[in-house]
Amino acid sequence: MGRLFKNYDNKITQAYKPGTHNGIDLVGKGNNNVSCLDYITAHSDGTVVETVKNYTTTDKTGSSYGNYVKIQHSNGYYTLYAHMKHGSVTVSVGDKVTQGQAIGYMGNTGHSFGAHLHFEVRNESNTKIDPTPYIDANLPGISGTINSTSASSDKESVRTYTVQKGDTLWGIAEKYLGNGSRYTEIKQLNGLTSDTINIGQVLKLYSNADIQSSGSNTASGSTAAMKNIPSYVKNGLNYALVFDPAYYMNKYNDLKQAFGNDAAKLFNHFLTYGMKESRQAISTFNVTVYKSTYEDLRKAFGNDMPSYYKHYIQYGHKENRKTT
Ligand SMILES: [Zn+2]
């Protein structure tokens, strides 16, 4: 899921252009890149400072946000979510919201051409700034949670923490490494020569070796450093027979770009889209070969691709069927 939607990834439909388009337009990204409507979720924890809920029209001119929500965050920044569907806004001024909480539904109210989310980020002076870097990342100086789902961490093979006001190296070590005296490890990992840290600074918390040793608890056979390793057993089926996150990531550049080495996100993509798209996610199972080899399966499943993967997990691998 994207950070701004409940069920779908974020898909940009119109970029930020200072002066003419002071926000970014997004829709949900469904299978085959189809645009989807979805619930809009709060980007970060904060307090609702403005809402309009009863706007009923779509306007050809003007600059109306239609139904919208504006939230103030702990670093003084604001996020704004515009053009929501009439009657869908679920929060009011003064409400505390948490990251990921649904606040309304995508709509076409105000000056809008087709349902979408118009998303703005404003600094502490209420000046609109480029929201693009923050779509899937924390605002400057805001964290309190490990950035395990941020886009920036996809570029790294370690988990990171963004320093916020009042943080000390000791405090961060105590909270995330379980022992304040381990702040020396954070210093070493980040090449710090003093104990001074700055708000907004991104610190690595674990080395590659840490991630690898804690992540080797699955049957995936993966040798790359993956993070957020989930259980591959779903509804009694062990998808480790058809899914290896490192293979999947390395085979498809679009997935590598989107999810990096986040095994949970890769697995979720595989379950939601990858099987339908006949993607290969492990060297030992190619669904196209499996389908073309067995007429009994084609009669049973037709073009329902996920069924071939599931058949292999349940029966095919025990029957030693041909898979590559
Ligand atoms: Zn817009």
py3Dmol code that shows the C-alpha trace and the ligand (Angstrom):
import py3Dmol

protein = """\
ATOM      1  CA  MET A   1       0.000   0.000   0.000  1.00  0.00           C
ATOM      2  CA  GLY A   2       1.011   3.536  -0.562  1.00  0.00           C
ATOM      3  CA  ARG A   3       1.275   5.753   2.463  1.00  0.00           C
ATOM      4  CA  LEU A   4      -1.674   7.907   1.371  1.00  0.00           C
ATOM      5  CA  PHE A   5      -4.171   5.161   0.543  1.00  0.00           C
ATOM      6  CA  LYS A   6      -5.711   2.338   2.475  1.00  0.00           C
ATOM      7  CA  ASN A   7      -5.657  -0.426  -0.106  1.00  0.00           C
ATOM      8  CA  TYR A   8      -3.568   0.596  -3.091  1.00  0.00           C
ATOM      9  CA  ASP A   9      -0.162   1.929  -3.943  1.00  0.00           C
ATOM     10  CA  ASN A  10       0.159   5.589  -4.819  1.00  0.00           C
ATOM     11  CA  LYS A  11       0.191   6.482  -8.504  1.00  0.00           C
ATOM     12  CA  ILE A  12       1.024  10.045  -9.525  1.00  0.00           C
ATOM     13  CA  THR A  13      -1.256  11.462 -12.200  1.00  0.00           C
ATOM     14  CA  GLN A  14      -0.095  15.056 -12.124  1.00  0.00           C
ATOM     15  CA  ALA A  15       3.235  16.289 -10.832  1.00  0.00           C
ATOM     16  CA  TYR A  16       3.991  19.242  -8.592  1.00  0.00           C
ATOM     17  CA  LYS A  17       4.677  22.431 -10.548  1.00  0.00           C
ATOM     18  CA  PRO A  18       5.383  25.468  -8.388  1.00  0.00           C
ATOM     19  CA  GLY A  19       3.021  28.356  -9.076  1.00  0.00           C
ATOM     20  CA  THR A  20       0.625  26.426 -11.271  1.00  0.00           C
ATOM     21  CA  HIS A  21       0.085  23.178  -9.368  1.00  0.00           C
ATOM     22  CA  ASN A  22       1.169  23.463  -5.766  1.00  0.00           C
ATOM     23  CA  GLY A  23       0.447  19.877  -4.855  1.00  0.00           C
ATOM     24  CA  ILE A  24       0.600  16.470  -6.388  1.00  0.00           C
ATOM     25  CA  ASP A  25      -2.294  14.454  -7.805  1.00  0.00           C
ATOM     26  CA  LEU A  26      -2.561  10.777  -7.018  1.00  0.00           C
ATOM     27  CA  VAL A  27      -4.866   7.845  -7.511  1.00  0.00           C
ATOM     28  CA  GLY A  28      -4.650   4.263  -6.338  1.00  0.00           C
ATOM     29  CA  LYS A  29      -2.601   1.916  -8.493  1.00  0.00           C
ATOM     30  CA  GLY A  30      -4.360  -1.363  -9.220  1.00  0.00           C
ATOM     31  CA  ASN A  31      -3.506  -4.415 -11.261  1.00  0.00           C
ATOM     32  CA  ASN A  32      -1.896  -3.584 -14.626  1.00  0.00           C
ATOM     33  CA  ASN A  33      -1.468  -0.004 -13.462  1.00  0.00           C
ATOM     34  CA  VAL A  34      -5.241   0.600 -13.549  1.00  0.00           C
ATOM     35  CA  SER A  35      -6.340   3.697 -11.624  1.00  0.00           C
ATOM     36  CA  CYS A  36      -8.410   2.916  -8.534  1.00  0.00           C
ATOM     37  CA  LEU A  37     -10.410   4.866  -5.999  1.00  0.00           C
ATOM     38  CA  ASP A  38      -9.573   4.346  -2.362  1.00  0.00           C
ATOM     39  CA  TYR A  39      -9.786   5.650   1.167  1.00  0.00           C
ATOM     40  CA  ILE A  40      -7.336   8.448   1.863  1.00  0.00           C
ATOM     41  CA  THR A  41      -5.150   7.990   4.934  1.00  0.00           C
ATOM     42  CA  ALA A  42      -3.311  10.493   7.137  1.00  0.00           C
ATOM     43  CA  HIS A  43       0.318  10.808   6.049  1.00  0.00           C
ATOM     44  CA  SER A  44       1.619  11.220   9.623  1.00  0.00           C
ATOM     45  CA  ASP A  45       0.330  11.650  13.147  1.00  0.00           C
ATOM     46  CA  GLY A  46      -1.129  15.095  13.783  1.00  0.00           C
ATOM     47  CA  THR A  47      -4.106  17.291  14.596  1.00  0.00           C
ATOM     48  CA  VAL A  48      -6.856  18.247  12.165  1.00  0.00           C
ATOM     49  CA  VAL A  49      -6.858  22.046  11.751  1.00  0.00           C
ATOM     50  CA  GLU A  50      -9.278  22.566   8.835  1.00  0.00           C
ATOM     51  CA  THR A  51     -11.992  20.598   7.091  1.00  0.00           C
ATOM     52  CA  VAL A  52     -14.714  21.151   4.533  1.00  0.00           C
ATOM     53  CA  LYS A  53     -17.213  18.304   4.416  1.00  0.00           C
ATOM     54  CA  ASN A  54     -20.352  19.477   2.656  1.00  0.00           C
ATOM     55  CA  TYR A  55     -19.130  20.516  -0.774  1.00  0.00           C
ATOM     56  CA  THR A  56     -21.359  18.887  -3.367  1.00  0.00           C
ATOM     57  CA  THR A  57     -20.219  20.151  -6.756  1.00  0.00           C
ATOM     58  CA  THR A  58     -17.440  19.775  -9.279  1.00  0.00           C
ATOM     59  CA  ASP A  59     -16.333  23.194 -10.528  1.00  0.00           C
ATOM     60  CA  LYS A  60     -15.035  24.008 -13.980  1.00  0.00           C
ATOM     61  CA  THR A  61     -13.183  27.084 -12.759  1.00  0.00           C
ATOM     62  CA  GLY A  62     -11.727  28.506  -9.566  1.00  0.00           C
ATOM     63  CA  SER A  63      -9.341  26.905  -7.145  1.00  0.00           C
ATOM     64  CA  SER A  64     -11.662  25.160  -4.727  1.00  0.00           C
ATOM     65  CA  TYR A  65     -10.378  22.163  -2.824  1.00  0.00           C
ATOM     66  CA  GLY A  66     -13.935  20.858  -2.521  1.00  0.00           C
ATOM     67  CA  ASN A  67     -14.096  18.661   0.543  1.00  0.00           C
ATOM     68  CA  TYR A  68     -10.707  18.588   2.189  1.00  0.00           C
ATOM     69  CA  VAL A  69      -8.772  17.925   5.382  1.00  0.00           C
ATOM     70  CA  LYS A  70      -5.725  19.808   6.616  1.00  0.00           C
ATOM     71  CA  ILE A  71      -3.565  18.293   9.344  1.00  0.00           C
ATOM     72  CA  GLN A  72      -0.810  19.910  11.403  1.00  0.00           C
ATOM     73  CA  HIS A  73       2.117  17.698  12.410  1.00  0.00           C
ATOM     74  CA  SER A  74       4.537  17.782  15.331  1.00  0.00           C
ATOM     75  CA  ASN A  75       7.298  19.498  13.341  1.00  0.00           C
ATOM     76  CA  GLY A  76       4.914  22.353  12.446  1.00  0.00           C
ATOM     77  CA  TYR A  77       4.377  21.152   8.877  1.00  0.00           C
ATOM     78  CA  TYR A  78       0.929  20.623   7.361  1.00  0.00           C
ATOM     79  CA  THR A  79      -0.485  18.080   4.959  1.00  0.00           C
ATOM     80  CA  LEU A  80      -3.645  18.763   2.976  1.00  0.00           C
ATOM     81  CA  TYR A  81      -5.914  16.284   1.189  1.00  0.00           C
ATOM     82  CA  ALA A  82      -8.356  17.750  -1.350  1.00  0.00           C
ATOM     83  CA  HIS A  83     -11.342  16.907  -3.591  1.00  0.00           C
ATOM     84  CA  MET A  84     -12.750  14.242  -1.278  1.00  0.00           C
ATOM     85  CA  LYS A  85     -16.083  12.639  -1.988  1.00  0.00           C
ATOM     86  CA  HIS A  86     -19.113  14.390  -0.490  1.00  0.00           C
ATOM     87  CA  GLY A  87     -20.058  12.879   2.849  1.00  0.00           C
ATOM     88  CA  SER A  88     -16.861  10.864   3.169  1.00  0.00           C
ATOM     89  CA  VAL A  89     -14.764  13.055   5.487  1.00  0.00           C
ATOM     90  CA  THR A  90     -14.577  11.257   8.827  1.00  0.00           C
ATOM     91  CA  VAL A  91     -12.554  13.723  10.931  1.00  0.00           C
ATOM     92  CA  SER A  92     -13.232  17.159  12.435  1.00  0.00           C
ATOM     93  CA  VAL A  93     -11.146  20.150  13.520  1.00  0.00           C
ATOM     94  CA  GLY A  94      -9.303  19.323  16.736  1.00  0.00           C
ATOM     95  CA  ASP A  95      -9.262  15.567  16.152  1.00  0.00           C
ATOM     96  CA  LYS A  96      -5.982  13.781  16.720  1.00  0.00           C
ATOM     97  CA  VAL A  97      -5.173  11.456  13.837  1.00  0.00           C
ATOM     98  CA  THR A  98      -2.538   8.779  13.461  1.00  0.00           C
ATOM     99  CA  GLN A  99      -0.499   7.795  10.454  1.00  0.00           C
ATOM    100  CA  GLY A 100      -2.488   5.464   8.220  1.00  0.00           C
ATOM    101  CA  GLN A 101      -5.878   6.403   9.665  1.00  0.00           C
ATOM    102  CA  ALA A 102      -8.580   6.761   6.989  1.00  0.00           C
ATOM    103  CA  ILE A 103      -9.824  10.361   6.881  1.00  0.00           C
ATOM    104  CA  GLY A 104     -12.051  10.325   3.801  1.00  0.00           C
ATOM    105  CA  TYR A 105     -12.550   8.898   0.339  1.00  0.00           C
ATOM    106  CA  MET A 106     -11.198  10.038  -2.999  1.00  0.00           C
ATOM    107  CA  GLY A 107     -13.626  12.226  -4.911  1.00  0.00           C
ATOM    108  CA  ASN A 108     -14.150  14.861  -7.562  1.00  0.00           C
ATOM    109  CA  THR A 109     -15.384  17.881  -5.568  1.00  0.00           C
ATOM    110  CA  GLY A 110     -14.155  21.432  -6.105  1.00  0.00           C
ATOM    111  CA  HIS A 111     -11.972  22.325  -9.078  1.00  0.00           C
ATOM    112  CA  SER A 112     -11.254  18.806 -10.144  1.00  0.00           C
ATOM    113  CA  PHE A 113     -11.344  16.763 -13.321  1.00  0.00           C
ATOM    114  CA  GLY A 114     -12.029  13.195 -12.335  1.00  0.00           C
ATOM    115  CA  ALA A 115     -11.729  11.649  -8.901  1.00  0.00           C
ATOM    116  CA  HIS A 116      -8.252  11.834  -7.412  1.00  0.00           C
ATOM    117  CA  LEU A 117      -6.370  13.001  -4.353  1.00  0.00           C
ATOM    118  CA  HIS A 118      -4.713  16.406  -4.492  1.00  0.00           C
ATOM    119  CA  PHE A 119      -2.017  16.239  -1.815  1.00  0.00           C
ATOM    120  CA  GLU A 120      -0.095  19.225  -0.468  1.00  0.00           C
ATOM    121  CA  VAL A 121       2.720  19.586   2.022  1.00  0.00           C
ATOM    122  CA  ARG A 122       3.272  22.972   3.680  1.00  0.00           C
ATOM    123  CA  ASN A 123       6.106  24.009   5.934  1.00  0.00           C
ATOM    124  CA  GLU A 124       5.713  25.646   9.362  1.00  0.00           C
ATOM    125  CA  SER A 125       5.065  29.007   7.629  1.00  0.00           C
ATOM    126  CA  ASN A 126       2.166  27.400   5.734  1.00  0.00           C
ATOM    127  CA  THR A 127       4.131  27.747   2.487  1.00  0.00           C
ATOM    128  CA  LYS A 128       3.375  25.026  -0.048  1.00  0.00           C
ATOM    129  CA  ILE A 129       6.473  22.961  -0.775  1.00  0.00           C
ATOM    130  CA  ASP A 130       7.183  20.094  -3.149  1.00  0.00           C
ATOM    131  CA  PRO A 131       5.396  17.075  -1.648  1.00  0.00           C
ATOM    132  CA  THR A 132       7.062  14.567  -3.981  1.00  0.00           C
ATOM    133  CA  PRO A 133       9.889  13.481  -1.631  1.00  0.00           C
ATOM    134  CA  TYR A 134       7.413  12.846   1.177  1.00  0.00           C
ATOM    135  CA  ILE A 135       4.788  10.742  -0.581  1.00  0.00           C
ATOM    136  CA  ASP A 136       6.203   7.595   0.989  1.00  0.00           C
ATOM    137  CA  ALA A 137       8.623   9.090   3.502  1.00  0.00           C
ATOM    138  CA  ASN A 138       8.503  10.886   6.827  1.00  0.00           C
ATOM    139  CA  LEU A 139       8.320  14.665   7.006  1.00  0.00           C
ATOM    140  CA  PRO A 140      11.543  16.338   8.199  1.00  0.00           C
ATOM    141  CA  GLY A 141      12.052  15.948  11.922  1.00  0.00           C
ATOM    142  CA  ILE A 142       9.136  13.580  12.347  1.00  0.00           C
ATOM    143  CA  SER A 143       9.512   9.998  13.191  1.00  0.00           C
ATOM    144  CA  GLY A 144       9.152   8.094  16.387  1.00  0.00           C
ATOM    145  CA  THR A 145       8.696   5.000  14.289  1.00  0.00           C
ATOM    146  CA  ILE A 146      11.323   3.095  12.401  1.00  0.00           C
ATOM    147  CA  ASN A 147      11.128   3.970   8.731  1.00  0.00           C
ATOM    148  CA  SER A 148      10.724   0.395   7.649  1.00  0.00           C
ATOM    149  CA  THR A 149       8.221   1.285   4.934  1.00  0.00           C
ATOM    150  CA  SER A 150       9.715   4.507   3.659  1.00  0.00           C
ATOM    151  CA  ALA A 151      10.838   4.757   0.071  1.00  0.00           C
ATOM    152  CA  SER A 152      14.231   6.016   1.148  1.00  0.00           C
ATOM    153  CA  SER A 153      14.950   2.858   3.084  1.00  0.00           C
ATOM    154  CA  ASP A 154      14.423   0.865  -0.099  1.00  0.00           C
ATOM    155  CA  LYS A 155      17.684   2.302  -1.340  1.00  0.00           C
ATOM    156  CA  GLU A 156      19.489   0.930   1.672  1.00  0.00           C
ATOM    157  CA  SER A 157      19.712  -2.530   3.045  1.00  0.00           C
ATOM    158  CA  VAL A 158      19.417  -1.323   6.612  1.00  0.00           C
ATOM    159  CA  ARG A 159      16.596   0.133   8.644  1.00  0.00           C
ATOM    160  CA  THR A 160      16.810   3.791   9.484  1.00  0.00           C
ATOM    161  CA  TYR A 161      15.540   6.275  12.003  1.00  0.00           C
ATOM    162  CA  THR A 162      14.889   9.956  11.385  1.00  0.00           C
ATOM    163  CA  VAL A 163      16.005  12.114  14.305  1.00  0.00           C
ATOM    164  CA  GLN A 164      13.288  14.226  15.877  1.00  0.00           C
ATOM    165  CA  LYS A 165      13.282  17.048  18.383  1.00  0.00           C
ATOM    166  CA  GLY A 166      14.612  16.029  21.792  1.00  0.00           C
ATOM    167  CA  ASP A 167      16.288  12.841  20.603  1.00  0.00           C
ATOM    168  CA  THR A 168      19.661  11.727  21.910  1.00  0.00           C
ATOM    169  CA  LEU A 169      21.841   8.920  20.626  1.00  0.00           C
ATOM    170  CA  TRP A 170      21.463   7.216  23.991  1.00  0.00           C
ATOM    171  CA  GLY A 171      17.662   7.476  23.844  1.00  0.00           C
ATOM    172  CA  ILE A 172      17.479   6.105  20.308  1.00  0.00           C
ATOM    173  CA  ALA A 173      19.736   3.173  21.227  1.00  0.00           C
ATOM    174  CA  GLU A 174      17.633   2.451  24.283  1.00  0.00           C
ATOM    175  CA  LYS A 175      14.379   2.546  22.348  1.00  0.00           C
ATOM    176  CA  TYR A 176      15.397   0.612  19.236  1.00  0.00           C
ATOM    177  CA  LEU A 177      18.392  -1.477  20.253  1.00  0.00           C
ATOM    178  CA  GLY A 178      17.145  -2.177  23.762  1.00  0.00           C
ATOM    179  CA  ASN A 179      20.184  -0.728  25.502  1.00  0.00           C
ATOM    180  CA  GLY A 180      21.266   2.923  25.707  1.00  0.00           C
ATOM    181  CA  SER A 181      24.938   2.057  25.863  1.00  0.00           C
ATOM    182  CA  ARG A 182      24.705   0.627  22.362  1.00  0.00           C
ATOM    183  CA  TYR A 183      24.711   4.230  21.085  1.00  0.00           C
ATOM    184  CA  THR A 184      28.363   3.608  20.230  1.00  0.00           C
ATOM    185  CA  GLU A 185      27.223   1.090  17.609  1.00  0.00           C
ATOM    186  CA  ILE A 186      24.976   3.704  16.020  1.00  0.00           C
ATOM    187  CA  LYS A 187      27.866   6.161  15.992  1.00  0.00           C
ATOM    188  CA  GLN A 188      30.139   3.634  14.392  1.00  0.00           C
ATOM    189  CA  LEU A 189      27.558   2.528  11.828  1.00  0.00           C
ATOM    190  CA  ASN A 190      26.942   6.122  10.781  1.00  0.00           C
ATOM    191  CA  GLY A 191      30.530   7.295  10.965  1.00  0.00           C
ATOM    192  CA  LEU A 192      29.754   9.911  13.627  1.00  0.00           C
ATOM    193  CA  THR A 193      32.728  11.501  15.325  1.00  0.00           C
ATOM    194  CA  SER A 194      30.733  13.321  18.014  1.00  0.00           C
ATOM    195  CA  ASP A 195      27.543  12.664  19.987  1.00  0.00           C
ATOM    196  CA  THR A 196      25.713  15.514  18.270  1.00  0.00           C
ATOM    197  CA  ILE A 197      22.730  14.629  16.094  1.00  0.00           C
ATOM    198  CA  ASN A 198      20.428  16.978  14.217  1.00  0.00           C
ATOM    199  CA  ILE A 199      16.687  16.991  13.695  1.00  0.00           C
ATOM    200  CA  GLY A 200      15.895  15.376  10.352  1.00  0.00           C
ATOM    201  CA  GLN A 201      19.157  13.446  10.254  1.00  0.00           C
ATOM    202  CA  VAL A 202      18.665   9.868   9.075  1.00  0.00           C
ATOM    203  CA  LEU A 203      20.546   7.270  11.093  1.00  0.00           C
ATOM    204  CA  LYS A 204      21.154   3.651  10.211  1.00  0.00           C
ATOM    205  CA  LEU A 205      20.245   1.383  13.098  1.00  0.00           C
ATOM    206  CA  TYR A 206      21.366  -2.024  11.899  1.00  0.00           C
ATOM    207  CA  SER A 207      24.196  -3.279   9.776  1.00  0.00           C
ATOM    208  CA  ASN A 208      23.638  -5.603   6.819  1.00  0.00           C
ATOM    209  CA  ALA A 209      24.896  -8.478   8.933  1.00  0.00           C
ATOM    210  CA  ASP A 210      22.239  -7.833  11.584  1.00  0.00           C
ATOM    211  CA  ILE A 211      19.485  -7.873   8.976  1.00  0.00           C
ATOM    212  CA  GLN A 212      20.760 -11.066   7.390  1.00  0.00           C
ATOM    213  CA  SER A 213      21.087 -12.992  10.611  1.00  0.00           C
ATOM    214  CA  SER A 214      17.648 -11.966  11.839  1.00  0.00           C
ATOM    215  CA  GLY A 215      16.061 -12.613   8.470  1.00  0.00           C
ATOM    216  CA  SER A 216      17.219 -16.141   7.796  1.00  0.00           C
ATOM    217  CA  ASN A 217      14.190 -17.737   9.411  1.00  0.00           C
ATOM    218  CA  THR A 218      12.363 -18.795   6.275  1.00  0.00           C
ATOM    219  CA  ALA A 219      12.513 -21.519   3.695  1.00  0.00           C
ATOM    220  CA  SER A 220      13.052 -19.062   0.885  1.00  0.00           C
ATOM    221  CA  GLY A 221      16.666 -19.936   0.243  1.00  0.00           C
ATOM    222  CA  SER A 222      17.316 -16.266  -0.274  1.00  0.00           C
ATOM    223  CA  THR A 223      20.890 -15.114   0.105  1.00  0.00           C
ATOM    224  CA  ALA A 224      20.355 -11.374  -0.340  1.00  0.00           C
ATOM    225  CA  ALA A 225      19.748  -9.140   2.678  1.00  0.00           C
ATOM    226  CA  MET A 226      15.982  -8.862   2.817  1.00  0.00           C
ATOM    227  CA  LYS A 227      14.116  -6.970   5.488  1.00  0.00           C
ATOM    228  CA  ASN A 228      10.589  -7.226   6.937  1.00  0.00           C
ATOM    229  CA  ILE A 229      10.470 -10.927   6.256  1.00  0.00           C
ATOM    230  CA  PRO A 230       6.879 -12.110   6.672  1.00  0.00           C
ATOM    231  CA  SER A 231       5.441 -15.567   7.064  1.00  0.00           C
ATOM    232  CA  TYR A 232       4.979 -17.063   3.610  1.00  0.00           C
ATOM    233  CA  VAL A 233       2.211 -19.341   4.850  1.00  0.00           C
ATOM    234  CA  LYS A 234      -1.230 -18.023   3.886  1.00  0.00           C
ATOM    235  CA  ASN A 235      -4.483 -19.925   4.321  1.00  0.00           C
ATOM    236  CA  GLY A 236      -2.491 -23.068   4.956  1.00  0.00           C
ATOM    237  CA  LEU A 237      -0.468 -22.761   1.763  1.00  0.00           C
ATOM    238  CA  ASN A 238       3.306 -22.393   1.995  1.00  0.00           C
ATOM    239  CA  TYR A 239       4.198 -19.914  -0.722  1.00  0.00           C
ATOM    240  CA  ALA A 240       7.895 -20.406  -0.043  1.00  0.00           C
ATOM    241  CA  LEU A 241       7.584 -23.183  -2.660  1.00  0.00           C
ATOM    242  CA  VAL A 242       6.881 -20.611  -5.363  1.00  0.00           C
ATOM    243  CA  PHE A 243       8.211 -17.355  -3.885  1.00  0.00           C
ATOM    244  CA  ASP A 244      11.717 -16.196  -3.060  1.00  0.00           C
ATOM    245  CA  PRO A 245      11.857 -12.445  -2.397  1.00  0.00           C
ATOM    246  CA  ALA A 246      15.443 -12.026  -3.603  1.00  0.00           C
ATOM    247  CA  TYR A 247      14.744 -13.868  -6.865  1.00  0.00           C
ATOM    248  CA  TYR A 248      11.546 -11.885  -7.391  1.00  0.00           C
ATOM    249  CA  MET A 249      13.245  -8.556  -6.690  1.00  0.00           C
ATOM    250  CA  ASN A 250      16.206  -9.266  -8.946  1.00  0.00           C
ATOM    251  CA  LYS A 251      14.127 -10.589 -11.836  1.00  0.00           C
ATOM    252  CA  TYR A 252      11.820  -7.568 -12.089  1.00  0.00           C
ATOM    253  CA  ASN A 253      13.315  -4.134 -12.108  1.00  0.00           C
ATOM    254  CA  ASP A 254       9.939  -2.435 -11.545  1.00  0.00           C
ATOM    255  CA  LEU A 255       9.585  -4.311  -8.266  1.00  0.00           C
ATOM    256  CA  LYS A 256      13.127  -3.518  -7.228  1.00  0.00           C
ATOM    257  CA  GLN A 257      12.455   0.157  -7.849  1.00  0.00           C
ATOM    258  CA  ALA A 258       9.164   0.113  -5.979  1.00  0.00           C
ATOM    259  CA  PHE A 259       9.907  -2.142  -3.008  1.00  0.00           C
ATOM    260  CA  GLY A 260      13.664  -2.605  -2.774  1.00  0.00           C
ATOM    261  CA  ASN A 261      14.540  -5.470  -0.470  1.00  0.00           C
ATOM    262  CA  ASP A 262      11.348  -5.262   1.586  1.00  0.00           C
ATOM    263  CA  ALA A 263      10.262  -8.908   1.606  1.00  0.00           C
ATOM    264  CA  ALA A 264       6.810  -8.180   3.041  1.00  0.00           C
ATOM    265  CA  LYS A 265       6.005  -5.721   0.286  1.00  0.00           C
ATOM    266  CA  LEU A 266       7.366  -8.025  -2.398  1.00  0.00           C
ATOM    267  CA  PHE A 267       5.300 -10.907  -1.050  1.00  0.00           C
ATOM    268  CA  ASN A 268       2.200  -8.746  -0.901  1.00  0.00           C
ATOM    269  CA  HIS A 269       2.739  -7.726  -4.522  1.00  0.00           C
ATOM    270  CA  PHE A 270       3.177 -11.350  -5.507  1.00  0.00           C
ATOM    271  CA  LEU A 271      -0.087 -12.367  -3.826  1.00  0.00           C
ATOM    272  CA  THR A 272      -2.070  -9.419  -5.170  1.00  0.00           C
ATOM    273  CA  TYR A 273      -0.651  -8.970  -8.654  1.00  0.00           C
ATOM    274  CA  GLY A 274       2.342 -11.170  -9.382  1.00  0.00           C
ATOM    275  CA  MET A 275       0.482 -14.466  -9.688  1.00  0.00           C
ATOM    276  CA  LYS A 276      -2.223 -12.920 -11.866  1.00  0.00           C
ATOM    277  CA  GLU A 277       0.513 -11.527 -14.075  1.00  0.00           C
ATOM    278  CA  SER A 278       2.205 -14.964 -14.340  1.00  0.00           C
ATOM    279  CA  ARG A 279       5.379 -13.592 -12.789  1.00  0.00           C
ATOM    280  CA  GLN A 280       8.132 -16.012 -11.828  1.00  0.00           C
ATOM    281  CA  ALA A 281       9.214 -15.616  -8.208  1.00  0.00           C
ATOM    282  CA  ILE A 282      11.576 -18.538  -7.682  1.00  0.00           C
ATOM    283  CA  SER A 283      14.016 -20.337  -9.973  1.00  0.00           C
ATOM    284  CA  THR A 284      12.315 -23.694  -9.458  1.00  0.00           C
ATOM    285  CA  PHE A 285       8.795 -22.781 -10.560  1.00  0.00           C
ATOM    286  CA  ASN A 286       7.712 -21.205 -13.843  1.00  0.00           C
ATOM    287  CA  VAL A 287       3.937 -20.979 -14.068  1.00  0.00           C
ATOM    288  CA  THR A 288       3.949 -20.656 -17.854  1.00  0.00           C
ATOM    289  CA  VAL A 289       5.767 -23.970 -18.201  1.00  0.00           C
ATOM    290  CA  TYR A 290       3.519 -25.560 -15.594  1.00  0.00           C
ATOM    291  CA  LYS A 291       0.393 -24.460 -17.420  1.00  0.00           C
ATOM    292  CA  SER A 292       1.536 -25.392 -20.912  1.00  0.00           C
ATOM    293  CA  THR A 293       2.746 -28.823 -19.801  1.00  0.00           C
ATOM    294  CA  TYR A 294      -0.461 -30.065 -18.163  1.00  0.00           C
ATOM    295  CA  GLU A 295      -3.763 -30.279 -19.975  1.00  0.00           C
ATOM    296  CA  ASP A 296      -5.587 -31.491 -16.856  1.00  0.00           C
ATOM    297  CA  LEU A 297      -4.672 -28.229 -15.142  1.00  0.00           C
ATOM    298  CA  ARG A 298      -5.673 -26.081 -18.122  1.00  0.00           C
ATOM    299  CA  LYS A 299      -9.082 -27.777 -18.148  1.00  0.00           C
ATOM    300  CA  ALA A 300      -9.481 -27.110 -14.466  1.00  0.00           C
ATOM    301  CA  PHE A 301      -8.119 -23.579 -14.223  1.00  0.00           C
ATOM    302  CA  GLY A 302      -8.201 -21.987 -17.672  1.00  0.00           C
ATOM    303  CA  ASN A 303      -6.564 -18.578 -17.427  1.00  0.00           C
ATOM    304  CA  ASP A 304      -6.931 -18.279 -13.664  1.00  0.00           C
ATOM    305  CA  MET A 305      -3.193 -18.038 -13.086  1.00  0.00           C
ATOM    306  CA  PRO A 306      -3.103 -17.975  -9.264  1.00  0.00           C
ATOM    307  CA  SER A 307      -4.759 -21.406  -9.240  1.00  0.00           C
ATOM    308  CA  TYR A 308      -1.700 -22.928 -10.948  1.00  0.00           C
ATOM    309  CA  TYR A 309       0.617 -21.660  -8.216  1.00  0.00           C
ATOM    310  CA  LYS A 310      -1.741 -22.914  -5.532  1.00  0.00           C
ATOM    311  CA  HIS A 311      -2.104 -26.296  -7.214  1.00  0.00           C
ATOM    312  CA  TYR A 312       1.659 -26.691  -7.277  1.00  0.00           C
ATOM    313  CA  ILE A 313       1.921 -25.821  -3.571  1.00  0.00           C
ATOM    314  CA  GLN A 314      -0.844 -28.239  -2.601  1.00  0.00           C
ATOM    315  CA  TYR A 315      -0.247 -31.137  -4.967  1.00  0.00           C
ATOM    316  CA  GLY A 316       2.137 -30.504  -7.814  1.00  0.00           C
ATOM    317  CA  HIS A 317       5.374 -30.497  -5.883  1.00  0.00           C
ATOM    318  CA  LYS A 318       4.482 -33.797  -4.198  1.00  0.00           C
ATOM    319  CA  GLU A 319       3.624 -35.266  -7.603  1.00  0.00           C
ATOM    320  CA  ASN A 320       7.007 -34.103  -8.934  1.00  0.00           C
ATOM    321  CA  ARG A 321       5.368 -32.275 -11.780  1.00  0.00           C
ATOM    322  CA  LYS A 322       7.488 -30.428 -14.307  1.00  0.00           C
ATOM    323  CA  THR A 323       7.852 -26.781 -13.379  1.00  0.00           C
ATOM    324  CA  THR A 324      10.678 -25.319 -15.453  1.00  0.00           C
TER     325      THR A 324
END
"""
ligand_1 = """\
1
ZN
Zn -3.898 18.760 -7.832
"""
view = py3Dmol.view(width=600, height=400)
view.addModel(protein, "pdb")
view.setStyle({"model": 0}, {"cartoon": {"style": "trace"}})
view.addModel(ligand_1, "xyz")
view.setStyle({"model": 1}, {"stick": {}})
view.zoomTo()
view.show()
